[in-house]
Every structure is written in C-alpha cells, then in structure tokens.
Amino acid sequence: MQKSGDRYVAFDLEYARRVIEAEADAIISVKPIVNESFAKACEMIHRCKGSCIVSGIGKAGIIAQKISATLASTGTPSHFLHPAEAVHGDLGRLREDDVVIVLSYGGETDEVTRLINLLKQLQITLISMTFYSNSSLAKHSDVVLCMGQMSEACPLGVAPSVSTTCMLAVGDALALTIMKARQFSVEDYVRFHPGGSLGAKLMTVDQSMMFRPGEKLPLAGTSDTIKQLLEETDDLKRHGSVMVVGEDGTLSGIITDADLRRLMTKHGRQAFDFKAGDVMTADCKKIRADALAAEATALFHKYRIDELPVVDANNRPVGLIDVQDIVTIKVVG
C-alpha cells in the first residue's frame, strides 16, 4: 500500500501480472496470421521500389511509427504518414511505387477511410493490419492481416493494450522476416546506426581501421633491408609499424617503431643493413578484416600492443588497425 496525498492507495499487483499474461497470450494467439497473406505482404514490401509507408491514428499510429522505424533501420526504406495530415499536404509524401501499411483496430475510423480513398485514387498498394475482416479497411486492401477480435486488458476493456501489443508483434515479424530475406548483415546494421553504442560495438575491423581498400599499405618483404623498408614506407600516413610478408604475399611478421629504436640503439648505422625477416616479430598477433572491432580491443588489452595487422581469409595483409582507431569510434572492451 502506497500513500498518495492524504490517502493510501492499494495497488493490485496480481492484476498487473494478469495484464502481462493477457498480452503474452494474445501474441501467441495471433501466430496463425503468419499465412499466405503474410507471405504476400512480405513479398510486396520486399519488392517495393519506393518506400514502405506505415500509417495509423491514435495508439495504433504510435505503433505504426515504431514499425516504420524498425523497417527503416533494417534495410527497408520507410516513413510514417499521419492519416489526418495526409489530407493537409502530407499526401505529397506518397509515390505510385510505394506500399502503404495501415493499422486500425476497427478499420472504420474517419481519418482511415479518407486515407483509403486517397490511396485508391493514386493506385497505391495497400496492406492492412486490423481486427475486423469485414471492415472498410479490410475490404479495400490488397492484403489483409486480420488478427480477429480480442478483449483489451484494461479494467474497462477499452484502452488499447492487448491490441496494440499484437500489432507491434506482427509488425516486428514483418520487418524482421524481410530483413532476413534481404540478408541484412551486421555491417549493414552498423551503417544505419553509426551513432549508437550498439552500432559501435558491432563495427567490424574493416570499418574501423584507417586504411581503406586499395590504399598503399606499410609492407616490406622478408629480404628487404631496414634501409629499404624505411624508404618504401616513408610517404605513408602511418609509421607505427610495418607488416612483413613472404614471397607468397602472406603475413610473416611485424616490425614496430620500438623494434627499430632498439635495433638502432644496439647496432647504430649497421642496423640499416639488417634484413626485415631477421628483425620482425614472427607469428605476430593479427586479426581478420571481418572480425568485430571489439575483438581487436580485447587483443590490444590482453597483449598490451598498439597495432594489429589485418588479414584476409588467405592471411594476406589488407590493412592495419591501431588502438587509436578503436578509441576514436568509442569501442571499449
């Protein structure tokens, strides 16, 4: 019991549990919606050459905004259209090659029925998500995702709760099924979420390293002298280390600035005549280009090193990643 103002209020926690159970049960009950109509809706959205516009009024509109956001972040161009605003200029957002998804519990709301007429005039494909198969919205849709009538969890049985939860679940199922069909990758997800912490954690080494494909890398052959090594890498943008490769082009080892300083200190000018293969650290730590940047972070911390050669599937150098690259994109271990 909690005090509210001058009186005590008893909160029915058992009822709260029943709300959660009711919404969970409702989601399970709409699994049959994944049928031929669902597959057709997926195909329409997947093949759409324009945008997937999602619309709804009231609480359904809020769910529509979330579904649109999920579509957009998983590879399907999408934005939200408010039904009421559509007749006040926002209809200009639509193009004939778009697909529109309209969410409405009853499918008879004035704003929704007006939008239906506008869509039909523009001959735009319409997918509906509703609870009444005989509604105006359902009758005029190209594909209907009908969940059937259900009771809300609200004590009065009127506040959208169960229905909006089901709409959200079905919308997620649509978006993520299409995402899977597009073979949307972690790299794609990161590209759409560059500012998020999740995006940063999912960045790959290839996306994080300073060197881009095709750029000249700090490389030396095992038989090159230190003098040749310095001359050949003098104009590169990074001088922290040089990767040493064998005759077959695969990585043999690495030479860092610290290695050269120690060599110069011990041998003076004679150090210039040493072969790279004799100075390098053989079997050095390395990482694949398609590994997560977070994996590089772990190696930096574990072995207290500052740079890692980046190699392809054949162990050929394709780049170099520095601990500063990781710090810049805020990937922390």
VMD Tcl script that draws the C-alpha trace (Angstrom):
set ca {
  {0.00 0.00 0.00}
  {1.37 3.42 -1.02}
  {0.41 6.83 0.35}
  {-0.90 9.25 -2.31}
  {-1.58 12.70 -0.89}
  {-3.71 12.28 2.21}
  {-4.88 8.76 1.42}
  {-3.45 5.31 0.99}
  {-3.80 3.53 -2.35}
  {-3.67 -0.24 -2.69}
  {-2.16 -1.41 -5.99}
  {-3.44 -4.71 -7.29}
  {-0.18 -6.38 -8.29}
  {-1.91 -9.62 -9.15}
  {-3.98 -7.71 -11.70}
  {-0.76 -6.26 -13.14}
  {0.52 -9.79 -13.62}
  {-2.71 -10.73 -15.38}
  {-2.24 -7.80 -17.79}
  {1.16 -9.13 -18.79}
  {-0.23 -12.65 -19.13}
  {-3.15 -11.41 -21.23}
  {-0.85 -9.59 -23.64}
  {1.54 -12.55 -23.85}
  {-1.34 -14.96 -24.52}
  {-2.74 -12.62 -27.18}
  {0.57 -12.53 -29.04}
  {0.66 -16.33 -29.10}
  {-2.93 -16.39 -30.36}
  {-2.08 -14.35 -33.47}
  {0.59 -16.77 -34.72}
  {-1.86 -18.11 -37.36}
  {-1.65 -14.70 -39.02}
  {1.64 -15.89 -40.48}
  {0.00 -17.44 -43.52}
  {-0.19 -16.90 -47.28}
  {-1.42 -13.34 -46.80}
  {1.52 -12.61 -44.52}
  {3.90 -14.06 -47.12}
  {2.29 -11.93 -49.83}
  {2.69 -8.81 -47.68}
  {6.35 -9.65 -47.17}
  {6.81 -10.09 -50.91}
  {5.13 -6.75 -51.67}
  {7.35 -4.90 -49.22}
  {10.50 -6.75 -50.28}
  {9.90 -5.99 -53.96}
  {8.77 -2.40 -53.36}
  {10.87 0.04 -55.40}
  {9.65 3.02 -53.40}
  {9.11 3.33 -49.65}
  {7.01 1.39 -47.21}
  {4.67 3.95 -45.68}
  {3.10 2.99 -42.34}
  {0.01 4.82 -41.06}
  {-2.44 4.75 -38.20}
  {-4.38 7.04 -35.87}
  {-4.25 7.29 -32.08}
  {-2.44 4.48 -30.26}
  {-2.28 2.47 -33.50}
  {-0.46 5.45 -35.01}
  {2.17 5.30 -32.30}
  {2.70 1.60 -33.03}
  {2.84 2.42 -36.75}
  {5.68 4.88 -36.09}
  {7.65 2.19 -34.29}
  {7.09 -0.36 -37.07}
  {8.20 2.19 -39.65}
  {11.35 2.90 -37.61}
  {12.13 -0.82 -37.40}
  {11.68 -1.25 -41.15}
  {13.94 1.72 -41.88}
  {16.71 0.52 -39.58}
  {16.70 -3.00 -41.03}
  {17.02 -2.24 -44.72}
  {13.53 -1.23 -45.87}
  {13.09 2.49 -46.70}
  {10.12 3.62 -44.66}
  {8.42 6.59 -43.04}
  {5.24 7.31 -41.08}
  {2.23 9.10 -42.56}
  {-0.41 10.55 -40.24}
  {-3.86 9.90 -41.79}
  {-5.22 13.29 -40.76}
  {-2.18 15.14 -42.11}
  {-2.42 13.27 -45.40}
  {-5.34 15.48 -46.48}
  {-3.44 18.62 -45.47}
  {-0.41 18.28 -47.71}
  {1.37 15.16 -46.50}
  {-0.17 13.16 -49.33}
  {2.77 14.53 -51.30}
  {4.95 12.05 -49.44}
  {3.43 9.20 -51.45}
  {4.59 7.84 -54.80}
  {2.90 5.27 -57.03}
  {5.62 2.67 -56.39}
  {5.21 2.87 -52.60}
  {3.49 0.29 -50.40}
  {1.27 1.52 -47.56}
  {0.53 -0.39 -44.36}
  {-2.44 0.96 -42.38}
  {-3.04 -0.09 -38.77}
  {-6.55 0.21 -37.37}
  {-8.41 -1.90 -34.82}
  {-11.90 -1.41 -36.28}
  {-10.92 -0.23 -39.76}
  {-13.74 2.34 -39.85}
  {-12.15 5.47 -38.37}
  {-12.98 8.58 -40.42}
  {-9.33 9.51 -40.95}
  {-8.54 5.96 -42.07}
  {-11.47 5.71 -44.51}
  {-10.49 9.06 -46.07}
  {-6.94 7.76 -46.48}
  {-8.25 4.61 -48.18}
  {-9.97 6.73 -50.84}
  {-6.81 8.73 -51.44}
  {-4.69 5.60 -51.79}
  {-7.13 4.05 -54.25}
  {-7.14 7.21 -56.36}
  {-3.34 7.03 -56.51}
  {-3.45 3.25 -57.18}
  {-1.02 2.57 -54.34}
  {-0.74 -0.94 -52.90}
  {-2.46 -1.19 -49.51}
  {-1.73 -3.68 -46.74}
  {-3.99 -3.53 -43.70}
  {-3.43 -4.70 -40.16}
  {-6.82 -4.86 -38.44}
  {-9.08 -6.94 -36.21}
  {-12.24 -6.93 -38.35}
  {-12.17 -8.78 -41.66}
  {-15.42 -7.14 -42.83}
  {-14.30 -3.56 -42.15}
  {-13.98 -0.92 -44.87}
  {-10.20 -1.01 -44.46}
  {-10.07 -4.78 -44.94}
  {-12.45 -4.77 -47.92}
  {-10.36 -2.28 -49.86}
  {-6.91 -3.67 -49.02}
  {-4.72 -5.66 -51.38}
  {-3.62 -7.81 -48.45}
  {-5.32 -8.11 -45.06}
  {-3.55 -9.20 -41.89}
  {-6.55 -9.80 -39.67}
  {-5.97 -10.71 -36.04}
  {-9.59 -11.23 -35.07}
  {-11.49 -9.54 -32.28}
  {-9.97 -9.63 -28.81}
  {-10.55 -8.09 -25.40}
  {-8.28 -5.37 -24.08}
  {-6.51 -5.88 -20.75}
  {-7.75 -2.51 -19.48}
  {-10.10 -2.75 -16.42}
  {-12.78 -1.06 -18.55}
  {-11.94 -3.16 -21.58}
  {-11.43 -0.10 -23.78}
  {-7.86 1.27 -23.53}
  {-5.70 -0.18 -26.35}
  {-3.32 -2.64 -24.72}
  {-3.66 -6.20 -25.99}
  {-4.46 -4.97 -29.50}
  {-1.51 -2.61 -29.79}
  {0.85 -5.22 -28.38}
  {-0.28 -7.66 -31.07}
  {0.08 -5.03 -33.80}
  {3.62 -4.36 -32.67}
  {4.49 -8.05 -32.63}
  {3.10 -8.62 -36.12}
  {4.88 -5.50 -37.38}
  {8.16 -6.75 -35.97}
  {7.55 -10.14 -37.57}
  {7.06 -8.44 -40.94}
  {10.10 -6.19 -40.66}
  {12.47 -8.86 -39.40}
  {11.30 -11.51 -41.86}
  {12.01 -9.07 -44.70}
  {15.33 -8.16 -43.08}
  {16.29 -11.84 -43.12}
  {15.23 -12.18 -46.77}
  {17.46 -9.22 -47.66}
  {20.39 -10.99 -45.96}
  {20.84 -7.78 -43.98}
  {24.22 -8.09 -42.26}
  {25.79 -6.76 -39.08}
  {27.77 -4.37 -41.26}
  {24.54 -3.08 -42.80}
  {23.06 -2.58 -39.35}
  {26.11 -0.64 -38.20}
  {25.91 1.59 -41.27}
  {22.36 2.57 -40.29}
  {23.31 3.03 -36.60}
  {26.68 4.84 -36.70}
  {25.94 6.97 -33.64}
  {24.63 4.28 -31.33}
  {26.59 2.33 -28.75}
  {25.24 -0.91 -30.23}
  {26.39 0.18 -33.67}
  {29.86 0.93 -32.35}
  {30.09 -2.45 -30.65}
  {29.05 -4.18 -33.88}
  {31.54 -2.36 -36.09}
  {33.99 -4.59 -37.89}
  {37.74 -4.22 -38.09}
  {37.42 -3.42 -41.80}
  {35.13 -0.49 -40.95}
  {37.31 0.72 -38.09}
  {40.84 0.68 -39.48}
  {42.32 3.81 -41.00}
  {43.39 2.12 -44.24}
  {40.75 1.76 -46.93}
  {40.65 -0.90 -49.67}
  {43.16 -0.13 -52.42}
  {45.38 2.14 -50.32}
  {49.11 1.52 -50.13}
  {49.97 -0.44 -47.01}
  {53.13 -0.32 -44.87}
  {54.64 -3.53 -46.25}
  {58.14 -4.94 -46.59}
  {59.48 -8.25 -47.86}
  {61.43 -10.54 -45.57}
  {64.56 -9.98 -47.68}
  {64.27 -6.18 -47.71}
  {66.85 -4.27 -45.70}
  {65.80 -1.91 -42.96}
  {67.04 0.94 -45.17}
  {64.74 -0.19 -47.99}
  {61.89 -0.65 -45.55}
  {62.21 2.94 -44.29}
  {62.49 4.38 -47.79}
  {59.50 2.48 -49.14}
  {57.19 3.39 -46.26}
  {58.35 6.96 -45.66}
  {55.42 8.54 -47.52}
  {52.68 6.53 -45.83}
  {50.21 8.15 -43.47}
  {51.10 5.79 -40.66}
  {54.55 4.90 -39.41}
  {53.82 2.99 -36.21}
  {54.71 -0.37 -37.69}
  {55.43 -2.22 -40.92}
  {53.99 -5.59 -41.86}
  {56.47 -8.09 -43.26}
  {55.35 -10.52 -45.97}
  {56.90 -13.59 -47.53}
  {57.36 -14.25 -51.24}
  {53.78 -15.54 -51.48}
  {52.40 -12.28 -50.07}
  {51.20 -13.77 -46.80}
  {51.94 -12.17 -43.45}
  {55.22 -13.28 -41.87}
  {55.58 -10.80 -39.03}
  {55.61 -7.18 -37.94}
  {58.26 -4.54 -37.16}
  {57.26 -1.70 -34.84}
  {58.88 1.65 -34.14}
  {60.02 0.24 -30.80}
  {61.77 -2.64 -32.61}
  {63.67 -0.18 -34.82}
  {64.69 2.02 -31.88}
  {66.11 -0.98 -30.05}
  {67.92 -2.11 -33.20}
  {69.42 1.35 -33.79}
  {70.47 1.69 -30.17}
  {72.29 -1.63 -30.25}
  {73.83 -1.57 -33.75}
  {73.94 2.06 -34.82}
  {74.17 2.64 -38.59}
  {74.74 -1.07 -39.17}
  {71.06 -1.54 -38.36}
  {70.20 -0.28 -41.87}
  {71.73 -3.42 -43.37}
  {69.68 -5.89 -41.36}
  {67.00 -7.87 -43.18}
  {63.40 -7.29 -42.22}
  {62.91 -11.02 -41.77}
  {65.65 -11.03 -39.09}
  {64.21 -8.11 -37.17}
  {60.48 -8.78 -37.33}
  {58.36 -10.38 -34.65}
  {57.29 -13.58 -36.34}
  {53.89 -15.19 -35.69}
  {52.62 -11.82 -34.50}
  {49.06 -11.23 -33.35}
  {46.70 -10.47 -36.22}
  {43.01 -10.20 -36.91}
  {40.63 -10.88 -39.77}
  {39.06 -7.93 -41.58}
  {35.55 -9.26 -40.91}
  {36.09 -9.65 -37.14}
  {34.34 -7.24 -34.78}
  {36.31 -4.19 -33.68}
  {35.56 -5.30 -30.11}
  {37.70 -8.39 -30.74}
  {40.61 -6.15 -31.71}
  {40.06 -4.24 -28.47}
  {40.35 -7.47 -26.49}
  {43.67 -8.30 -28.19}
  {45.05 -4.80 -27.52}
  {44.21 -5.13 -23.84}
  {45.32 -8.73 -23.40}
  {48.71 -8.45 -25.11}
  {49.37 -4.75 -24.42}
  {50.02 -3.96 -28.06}
  {49.08 -0.87 -30.06}
  {48.71 -2.18 -33.62}
  {47.36 -5.29 -35.30}
  {47.88 -6.45 -38.88}
  {44.52 -7.02 -40.60}
  {44.44 -10.02 -42.92}
  {42.01 -11.70 -45.30}
  {40.99 -15.35 -45.35}
  {44.30 -16.23 -47.07}
  {46.45 -14.48 -44.44}
  {47.33 -11.64 -46.81}
  {47.54 -8.16 -45.25}
  {44.65 -5.86 -46.18}
  {45.15 -3.20 -43.53}
  {46.40 -2.22 -40.12}
  {44.32 -1.26 -37.10}
  {45.64 0.93 -34.33}
  {44.36 1.22 -30.78}
  {43.61 4.87 -31.58}
  {41.18 3.75 -34.28}
  {39.26 1.91 -31.58}
  {39.31 4.87 -29.22}
  {38.03 7.15 -31.99}
  {34.90 5.07 -32.60}
  {34.44 4.54 -28.84}
  {34.61 0.75 -28.88}
  {35.73 -0.21 -25.42}
  {36.44 -3.64 -24.04}
}
mol new
graphics top color blue
foreach p $ca { graphics top sphere $p radius 0.5 }
foreach p [lrange $ca 0 end-1] q [lrange $ca 1 end] { graphics top cylinder $p $q radius 0.2 }
display resetview
